[in-house]
Amino acid sequence: MSHLASVAPAEGVPGLKKRPGILEALDDLLQDATAGDPITGLKWTRKTSRKLAQQLRRQGFNVGHSTVSRLAHALGYTLRSNRKRLSRKRNPNRDRQMRYIARQRRKFEKAGDPVISVDAKKKELIGSFKNSGRTLRRQPLDVLETDFPGDAAGQARLYGIYDPQRNAGYMVVGVSHETAKFAVAAIRRWWIEVGRIYYRGHTHLLIQADGGGANRSNGWLWKAGLQALADEFNLTITVTHFPPGASKWNLIEHRMFGPISLNWAGQPLVSYETVLKFIRTTRTETGFQCQARLDTAIYETGLKITAAEKAQLNLQPHRVFPEWNYTIRPRDPTSKK
């Protein structure tokens, strides 16, 4: 049985008067160990309902493991996994930037302008590889013993665009490299197929992205790609980047990537079509749906832009953390070479 982790304790549980003190004893056993604690009881072991029942019986409570599971749930304990929210290095400007990101999003949403949260999801090997998670089936599904990239039919490079106002996603599945050009091509495709239709007449776009990867805050290829997008569609594009250690707060992480990962959990991604179908059939109770497209273009790595090309960008850094926040406006056609 899996580890039981605590959430908010329940306020009293009906029908437990016959077991005075058992809730307190169980709650104490389930508390996480802290530095300095003696290595006793279950605080330093994997807490299963059977081990908990055994410990409670030693304390004089006549209880079985199924009852322990029920009592733990009544106390507010449930199965939980670890959350990646801590950072060894906390940027001193993190909180101010997070507030700025929220203000920009509210500002654009109030005006009815499109806001998108973007990011690259981890790459997936295409083939009969083990995928974390379990599925209901009569017999286990056999997969390859190893996860060697050389055994894969290919690699899926996933770049997502999440629209919080519509609670809708758009995923581009690439077969090449995760580059700035790939990221911009994904956003361009979203704008052509979705953005300019649902936000007809709007000429301002807000992009909220992590500070690293293909859309990193100091990436000139990323900015040059957005400039080309601004010029092509007469768009004014504002970008706000999440500070280091705060990428998990990007909306796309838990509103789009999370549901997609759950949908294909335990299912080998044996082909690109399999990846696309799992993405397209992802649904949530809040109404989230996601489109998916395959991008078979080959994106080169190691490309750079010249100082002259940088100078031609119509890029306006914001006064608040200009390294993280900037606006790119369309250029006069006569100024472009």
N, C-alpha and C positions, 0 to 999 in steps of 0.2 A: 504494500500500500504506500501511497505517496506521502510526502512531508506535509504536515498541517501547519499553516502560517496564520498569524492572528490578524483580524481586522477589528472594527469597533465592537466591544463587548455588548451582548444583548442585555436588556433591562429586565431581568427576571424571566424565568422559564416555568410555565404552568406544569403542575403535576410532579414537581421534584421535591416536595416536602418530605417524602419518605427517605430521601438520601441527603440528610443534613451534612453540609460540608463538602460534598463530592464535587460540586462545581468549582469551589475555591481550590480544591486539591488539583483538579484537572487543569484549571487555568494556570496554576503555578508551574505544573509540569510542562506546559506548552510555551512558557515564556522563553525567549531567546537567551542564551548564555551571554554574559558580559565579562570583560577582562577582570580577573581577580576572583571569579567564581570558582568554587571547588569543583573538581571533575567528578560529580556525583549525579545520580539520577539519570534522567534522559536529556539533560540540557546539552550534552555534547555528543549525542547520538542521533541517528535518523529516527524521527518520531513517527511511529506507526500506531494504529489503533490497538494492535495486539500487544505491543510493548507498553503502551499507556495503560491498558487494562491490567497487565501483569503488575505494573508499579502500583496502581490503585488498590489491587487486591492485597499487596504487601502492607498497605496503609489501613486495611480493614474494610475496604469497600467490596461488596460482592457484585461485581460488574463484568460483563463480557465485552468483547471488542466491538460488536455491532452497536451496543448501547453507548460505548465511548464515542463512536462516530456521530451518533445522534446528538449526544450532549455537546460535543465540540462544535457541531454546526449550530446548535442553539445558542452557544456562547458567542457566536460570530466568527468562528474559525472556518476557513475554507481552503481548498487547494490553491496555492499561489506559486507562481514562478518568480524568479528574481527580476527586478526592473533596473535597466541601465539608466540611472538618473544622476549618479554621483560622478563628480569630476575631480581628479587630483589637483588640477589647476583651475582656479576660479578667476576668470577675468574680472578685474575691478569695475569694468564698465558694462558687465553683463546685464544687470537689472535695468539700467537705464536704456540699453539697446532693446531689451525685450519689451519695455513699455513703449518705446518708439515704434517698434514693429507693430504692436497692437493698435497704436494710434493711427498709423498709416493704413492698416487694414480697415479700421472703422471709417476713416475718411473716404476711402475709395468705395466701400460698400454703401455708405450714405449717399454718394453721388450716383450709385448704380453702375459704376465702372467695374470691369472685370478684375478679379483678384485670383491669382493662382499660386498654390504651394507646389514647388517642384523639388525633385530629388531623384537620384539614381538608386535603385534597389540593388541588393547584392546579386552578383551574377549567378546563374544556374547552369549546371551541366545538363546537356541533353543526352538522354540515354536511360538505361535501366539501372539507375542509381538509387540508393536508399534516400528517402525523403523523410525528415523527422515528422513524427505524428503517427496516429493509429487510425485505421478504418474498420468498419464492420464488414467482415467477410468470413466464410467458412474455413478457409485455409490461408496461411500467410502467403504473401506474394513474394516470390523469389526475385532477388535483385543481385547485382554484381557485388562480389566480396570487397572490392576496393573502389575508391573514388578517384582513380587516376584520370586527369584531363585527357591523356592520350587515348583512353577508351571511349571518350564521348563523341557523339555525332556532331557536336558543336557546342557553343556556349551562348546562352541567352543573356544579352545585356539589356537591362530593363531601366527605362527612364519614364517616370510618372509625372503627370500633371493633375493636380487635384483642385477642383473649383468648390470652395466652401459654401458659396451662396446657393449653388445648385446641388450640393452634396453629390457631385458626380466626378468620376475619374476618367483619365485617358492615359493608357500605357502604350509606349512604343517598345517593341521587342526587337533589339538589334542583333545582328550576327557577327559584328566586327568589334571595334574597340569603343570604350567609353571615353569619348573626347568632347571638347567644347562644341565642336561642329555637330556631333551627334545630338547633344543636348539641345542646341538651338534648332536643329532640324525637327526634333520632336515637338518643341513649342510652336514652330512655324506650322507644322501639320495640324496641331490642335487648333490653332487660330483659324486656319482655312476651313477645317471641317466642323468646328464647334464654336469657337470664340466669336468670330465676326457674324455668326448667325444669331446666337443668343444675345449678343451685346451689339446688335446692329446700331450703327451711328455713333458709337463710343470710340474715342480716339486715345484714351489713356488706359494703360495696363499696368497693374502692380504684380511684380514677381517676388515671392518670398522664398529664399533658398538658403541652404547651408553655406558655410564659408569655405568648404573644401570640395574636392572632386572636380568633375567636369565643369561645374558652375562656381568655381571658387572665386572669392571676392577679389583676389589680385590677378585673376586670369584675363589677359588681354585678348586672347582668342575668343573667350566668352563674350567680352564686351564688344569686340568687333563684330561678332555674329549677331548680337542684339542690335547693333547699329544698322546692319544690313536689313534686319527685320523691321526696324523702325522706318527706314527709308522706303522699303517695298510697300508697306501698308499704311504709311503716314501715321504711325503710332508713336505716342510719347510713352516710353517705358521707364517705370521707376522700379528699382531693385533694392530690396532690404535683405541683408544677410544675417543669419543667426550667428551670435558670437561663439567662440570655441567652447565646447562642452555643453552646448545647448541645442544640438541638432535634434534631439529626441522630442523637442517641443514643436518642431515643424509639423503642421497639421497633417501632412500627407503620411507621416509615419504611422499614426495610430488610426486614422480615418480611412486610409486606402491600403497601405502596405500590410497592415495587420490583418484585415479581413481577407485579403488575397492569399496570404500565407496560410491562414486557417482553412481556406477553401481547398487548397491542394495538399494539405498536411497528410503525410502517409502515402501519397500517390507519386510514383516515379514520373518524371517529366520526360517521356520517351521521345517527344518530337516537339518542334516549334508549334505545330497545330495544337498539341496538348496544352502547352503553356497558354496560348491565345484563348482556348476554350475555357480553361479554368478561370482566367481573368474575366472573360465576358460573362460568365455565369455567377460571379461573386455578387452576393446580395447581403444586406444587413437589415435589421429591424427598423432602422432610421431611414430606409429607402435608398441607400447608396447603391449605385450601379457603375460599371466601368466599361468603357470601350477599349479595344486593343487592336493595334496594327503592327504588322511585321515590316521591318526596315532591313532590306537586304544590301544596302549600300556598304561599301568598304571605306572606313574612315582611317586616314593616316595618322600616325602619332609623330610627335617631335616637331610639329609645325610651329612657326613663330611669325610674328608680324614685325614690320620695321618701325623705326622711330617716326618716319614720315606718316605711316598709316595710323599710328597712335595719335599723332597730332591732328589728324583729320576727323577724329571722333568728336561728335557733338555731345560730349559727356560733361555733365554738371554735378559735381560732388555736393552732397548736402552739408549744411553747417554742422549737423549732429553726426559725429563719427563718419566722416567722408570716405574712410576706407571700407565701410560697410554699407553705406547708403548713397545712392546716386541716381540720376535721371538721365536717360539718353533720348534726345529729341531728333526728329527727322532732319536731315541736312538739306540745304538748298541743292537741287539737282545740279546746278552749275558748279558747285564746289567739289563734286565728286569726280574722281578720275576713273 
